[in-house]
Amino acid sequence: MPTKKFWEDHYHQGYMAWDLGAVSTPLKEYINQLENKLLKILIPGGGNGYEAEFLFKQGFKNVFVADIASAPLRNLKSRVPSFPDKQLLHLDFFDVQGSFDLILEQTFFCALDPALRQAYAKKTYDLLVPGGKLVGLLFDDVLNTDKPPFGGTKEEYISYFCPYFRFNKFESCYNSIKPRSGRELFINLEKEKDDTNS
């Protein structure tokens, strides 16, 4: 299963089939309707950080990117030199501390060992403030079973998130990029303000 070395090697070898080279359309359109520029935002497994770059250039200065590999964090910093070093978190997502208003999911969930999916749901819940949101994309496709990206189904995913979140949206994504059309779910999950699961 994927390790820190696995991801570092992928970046050094230039094998990044998942990398769009830009913010994905669904997340771009979601970000464009956000009004509160003070939101504290986490992008786990943020890779080359196109979502973080887009947010930062739109005036969201409280954006944090976590990645187990150092290369993508350096890539983001080289493109956006003013991005604060302290907001580039070179560590395992499960070691991230603090609290956030919004967590953006973009190809991190599918990169995780599927055995960690329940733990991912709980960790995102723990990192969000009451009323905070987990928003992003999940593959609605079988994909691989032996290496990333790991796929799955809406029904499977619901079982992980249902104990922790209210579902504002959990549906087929209407504005996916063409290669992923019909193969993505858009999620907007909200941590209940009555914090009873911690």
C-alpha positions as a Markdown table, in Angstrom:
| # | Residue | x | y | z |
|---|---|---|---|---|
| 1 | Met | 0.0 | 0.0 | 0.0 |
| 2 | Pro | 1.2 | 3.6 | -0.6 |
| 3 | Thr | 4.0 | 4.9 | 1.6 |
| 4 | Lys | 5.8 | 8.2 | 2.0 |
| 5 | Lys | 8.5 | 6.8 | -0.3 |
| 6 | Phe | 5.9 | 5.7 | -2.9 |
| 7 | Trp | 4.6 | 9.3 | -3.2 |
| 8 | Glu | 8.0 | 10.9 | -3.2 |
| 9 | Asp | 9.1 | 8.6 | -6.0 |
| 10 | His | 6.0 | 9.4 | -8.0 |
| 11 | Tyr | 6.8 | 13.1 | -7.9 |
| 12 | His | 10.5 | 12.7 | -8.6 |
| 13 | Gln | 9.8 | 10.4 | -11.6 |
| 14 | Gly | 7.1 | 12.7 | -12.9 |
| 15 | Tyr | 4.4 | 10.1 | -12.7 |
| 16 | Met | 1.4 | 12.1 | -11.8 |
| 17 | Ala | -1.5 | 10.9 | -13.9 |
| 18 | Trp | -4.0 | 12.4 | -11.3 |
| 19 | Asp | -2.5 | 15.9 | -11.6 |
| 20 | Leu | -4.8 | 18.2 | -13.6 |
| 21 | Gly | -2.3 | 21.0 | -13.7 |
| 22 | Ala | -5.0 | 23.4 | -12.5 |
| 23 | Val | -7.9 | 23.6 | -10.0 |
| 24 | Ser | -10.7 | 21.2 | -10.9 |
| 25 | Thr | -13.8 | 22.8 | -12.3 |
| 26 | Pro | -16.2 | 21.6 | -9.5 |
| 27 | Leu | -14.0 | 22.9 | -6.8 |
| 28 | Lys | -13.3 | 26.2 | -8.7 |
| 29 | Glu | -17.0 | 26.8 | -9.0 |
| 30 | Tyr | -17.6 | 26.0 | -5.3 |
| 31 | Ile | -14.7 | 28.3 | -4.2 |
| 32 | Asn | -16.1 | 31.1 | -6.4 |
| 33 | Gln | -19.3 | 31.2 | -4.4 |
| 34 | Leu | -17.5 | 31.4 | -1.0 |
| 35 | Glu | -17.8 | 34.9 | 0.5 |
| 36 | Asn | -15.9 | 34.6 | 3.8 |
| 37 | Lys | -12.2 | 35.1 | 3.0 |
| 38 | Leu | -11.3 | 34.5 | 6.6 |
| 39 | Leu | -12.2 | 30.8 | 6.5 |
| 40 | Lys | -9.6 | 28.5 | 7.8 |
| 41 | Ile | -9.2 | 25.9 | 5.1 |
| 42 | Leu | -7.3 | 22.6 | 5.0 |
| 43 | Ile | -6.5 | 20.6 | 1.8 |
| 44 | Pro | -5.3 | 17.2 | 2.8 |
| 45 | Gly | -3.0 | 15.3 | 0.5 |
| 46 | Gly | -3.0 | 18.5 | -1.5 |
| 47 | Gly | -0.4 | 17.5 | -4.0 |
| 48 | Asn | 0.9 | 20.3 | -6.2 |
| 49 | Gly | -1.7 | 22.6 | -4.5 |
| 50 | Tyr | -3.6 | 24.1 | -7.4 |
| 51 | Glu | -6.7 | 24.5 | -5.2 |
| 52 | Ala | -4.6 | 26.2 | -2.6 |
| 53 | Glu | -3.0 | 28.5 | -5.2 |
| 54 | Phe | -6.4 | 29.5 | -6.6 |
| 55 | Leu | -7.8 | 30.1 | -3.1 |
| 56 | Phe | -4.7 | 32.2 | -2.1 |
| 57 | Lys | -4.9 | 34.3 | -5.2 |
| 58 | Gln | -8.6 | 34.9 | -4.6 |
| 59 | Gly | -7.8 | 36.4 | -1.2 |
| 60 | Phe | -8.2 | 33.4 | 1.1 |
| 61 | Lys | -5.0 | 33.7 | 3.2 |
| 62 | Asn | -5.8 | 31.1 | 5.8 |
| 63 | Val | -5.2 | 28.1 | 3.6 |
| 64 | Phe | -3.2 | 25.0 | 4.8 |
| 65 | Val | -1.9 | 22.2 | 2.6 |
| 66 | Ala | -0.9 | 18.9 | 4.1 |
| 67 | Asp | 1.1 | 16.3 | 2.2 |
| 68 | Ile | 3.2 | 13.3 | 3.1 |
| 69 | Ala | 5.6 | 14.1 | 0.2 |
| 70 | Ser | 7.7 | 17.2 | 0.3 |
| 71 | Ala | 8.1 | 17.7 | -3.5 |
| 72 | Pro | 4.6 | 19.0 | -4.2 |
| 73 | Leu | 4.8 | 21.4 | -1.3 |
| 74 | Arg | 8.0 | 22.8 | -2.8 |
| 75 | Asn | 6.3 | 23.0 | -6.2 |
| 76 | Leu | 3.4 | 25.1 | -4.7 |
| 77 | Lys | 5.9 | 27.4 | -2.9 |
| 78 | Ser | 7.9 | 27.9 | -6.2 |
| 79 | Arg | 4.7 | 29.0 | -8.0 |
| 80 | Val | 3.4 | 31.1 | -5.1 |
| 81 | Pro | 6.5 | 32.4 | -3.2 |
| 82 | Ser | 4.3 | 34.4 | -0.8 |
| 83 | Phe | 2.4 | 31.3 | 0.4 |
| 84 | Pro | 3.3 | 31.1 | 4.1 |
| 85 | Asp | 5.8 | 28.3 | 5.0 |
| 86 | Lys | 3.9 | 27.6 | 8.2 |
| 87 | Gln | 0.8 | 26.7 | 6.2 |
| 88 | Leu | 2.7 | 24.0 | 4.2 |
| 89 | Leu | 2.3 | 21.0 | 6.4 |
| 90 | His | 4.8 | 18.2 | 5.5 |
| 91 | Leu | 3.2 | 15.4 | 7.4 |
| 92 | Asp | 0.7 | 12.6 | 7.4 |
| 93 | Phe | -2.9 | 13.8 | 7.3 |
| 94 | Phe | -3.6 | 11.8 | 10.4 |
| 95 | Asp | -1.0 | 13.8 | 12.3 |
| 96 | Val | -2.6 | 17.2 | 11.4 |
| 97 | Gln | -3.7 | 19.1 | 14.5 |
| 98 | Gly | -5.9 | 22.2 | 14.9 |
| 99 | Ser | -9.4 | 23.1 | 13.8 |
| 100 | Phe | -10.7 | 24.2 | 10.4 |
| 101 | Asp | -13.8 | 25.7 | 8.9 |
| 102 | Leu | -13.5 | 23.9 | 5.6 |
| 103 | Ile | -11.7 | 20.8 | 4.4 |
| 104 | Leu | -11.4 | 20.4 | 0.6 |
| 105 | Glu | -11.2 | 16.9 | -0.8 |
| 106 | Gln | -9.6 | 16.4 | -4.2 |
| 107 | Thr | -8.1 | 13.0 | -5.0 |
| 108 | Phe | -6.8 | 12.4 | -1.5 |
| 109 | Phe | -9.5 | 10.0 | -0.4 |
| 110 | Cys | -8.9 | 7.7 | -3.5 |
| 111 | Ala | -5.1 | 7.7 | -2.8 |
| 112 | Leu | -5.5 | 6.3 | 0.7 |
| 113 | Asp | -5.4 | 2.7 | 1.6 |
| 114 | Pro | -9.2 | 1.8 | 1.6 |
| 115 | Ala | -8.7 | 0.3 | 5.1 |
| 116 | Leu | -8.2 | 3.9 | 6.3 |
| 117 | Arg | -11.4 | 5.3 | 5.0 |
| 118 | Gln | -13.4 | 5.1 | 8.2 |
| 119 | Ala | -10.4 | 6.7 | 10.0 |
| 120 | Tyr | -10.4 | 9.5 | 7.3 |
| 121 | Ala | -14.1 | 10.2 | 8.0 |
| 122 | Lys | -13.5 | 10.4 | 11.7 |
| 123 | Lys | -10.3 | 12.5 | 11.3 |
| 124 | Thr | -12.0 | 15.1 | 9.1 |
| 125 | Tyr | -14.8 | 15.3 | 11.6 |
| 126 | Asp | -12.4 | 15.8 | 14.4 |
| 127 | Leu | -10.5 | 18.6 | 12.5 |
| 128 | Leu | -13.7 | 20.6 | 11.7 |
| 129 | Val | -15.2 | 23.2 | 13.9 |
| 130 | Pro | -18.9 | 22.6 | 14.7 |
| 131 | Gly | -20.8 | 23.6 | 11.5 |
| 132 | Gly | -17.6 | 23.1 | 9.5 |
| 133 | Lys | -17.8 | 21.4 | 6.1 |
| 134 | Leu | -16.0 | 18.7 | 4.2 |
| 135 | Val | -16.5 | 19.5 | 0.5 |
| 136 | Gly | -15.1 | 17.9 | -2.6 |
| 137 | Leu | -15.0 | 15.0 | -5.0 |
| 138 | Leu | -15.0 | 11.2 | -4.6 |
| 139 | Phe | -14.7 | 8.7 | -7.5 |
| 140 | Asp | -17.9 | 6.8 | -8.2 |
| 141 | Asp | -16.0 | 4.1 | -10.0 |
| 142 | Val | -14.3 | 0.8 | -9.1 |
| 143 | Leu | -10.9 | 1.8 | -10.3 |
| 144 | Asn | -8.0 | -0.2 | -8.8 |
| 145 | Thr | -7.8 | -2.6 | -5.9 |
| 146 | Asp | -4.0 | -3.0 | -5.6 |
| 147 | Lys | -2.7 | 0.6 | -6.1 |
| 148 | Pro | -4.0 | 4.2 | -6.1 |
| 149 | Pro | -6.4 | 5.5 | -7.2 |
| 150 | Phe | -8.8 | 3.3 | -5.2 |
| 151 | Gly | -12.4 | 3.6 | -6.2 |
| 152 | Gly | -15.7 | 2.7 | -4.7 |
| 153 | Thr | -19.4 | 3.4 | -4.6 |
| 154 | Lys | -21.7 | 6.0 | -3.2 |
| 155 | Glu | -23.3 | 3.4 | -0.9 |
| 156 | Glu | -19.9 | 2.4 | 0.5 |
| 157 | Tyr | -18.9 | 6.0 | 1.1 |
| 158 | Ile | -22.1 | 6.9 | 2.8 |
| 159 | Ser | -21.5 | 4.2 | 5.4 |
| 160 | Tyr | -18.2 | 6.0 | 6.4 |
| 161 | Phe | -19.5 | 9.5 | 6.7 |
| 162 | Cys | -23.0 | 8.9 | 8.0 |
| 163 | Pro | -22.0 | 8.6 | 11.6 |
| 164 | Tyr | -20.4 | 12.0 | 11.6 |
| 165 | Phe | -22.0 | 14.4 | 9.1 |
| 166 | Arg | -25.2 | 15.9 | 7.9 |
| 167 | Phe | -25.3 | 15.5 | 4.1 |
| 168 | Asn | -26.0 | 18.8 | 2.3 |
| 169 | Lys | -25.0 | 17.2 | -1.0 |
| 170 | Phe | -23.9 | 13.7 | -1.9 |
| 171 | Glu | -24.7 | 13.3 | -5.6 |
| 172 | Ser | -23.3 | 12.8 | -9.1 |
| 173 | Cys | -21.1 | 15.7 | -10.1 |
| 174 | Tyr | -22.6 | 17.6 | -13.0 |
| 175 | Asn | -19.5 | 19.7 | -13.9 |
| 176 | Ser | -16.7 | 17.2 | -13.8 |
| 177 | Ile | -13.8 | 17.6 | -16.2 |
| 178 | Lys | -14.5 | 15.5 | -19.3 |
| 179 | Pro | -12.3 | 12.4 | -18.5 |
| 180 | Arg | -14.0 | 12.1 | -15.1 |
| 181 | Ser | -17.6 | 12.8 | -16.3 |
| 182 | Gly | -20.1 | 10.4 | -14.9 |
| 183 | Arg | -17.4 | 9.0 | -12.5 |
| 184 | Glu | -17.4 | 11.5 | -9.7 |
| 185 | Leu | -19.6 | 12.4 | -6.7 |
| 186 | Phe | -19.7 | 15.9 | -5.3 |
| 187 | Ile | -20.0 | 16.0 | -1.5 |
| 188 | Asn | -20.8 | 18.8 | 0.9 |
| 189 | Leu | -20.9 | 17.4 | 4.4 |
| 190 | Glu | -21.5 | 19.4 | 7.5 |
| 191 | Lys | -20.4 | 18.6 | 11.0 |
| 192 | Glu | -23.3 | 18.9 | 13.3 |
| 193 | Lys | -23.2 | 21.8 | 15.6 |
| 194 | Asp | -24.4 | 19.6 | 18.5 |
| 195 | Asp | -21.0 | 17.9 | 18.9 |
| 196 | Thr | -22.0 | 14.4 | 20.1 |
| 197 | Asn | -19.5 | 12.1 | 18.3 |
| 198 | Ser | -16.2 | 13.2 | 19.9 |
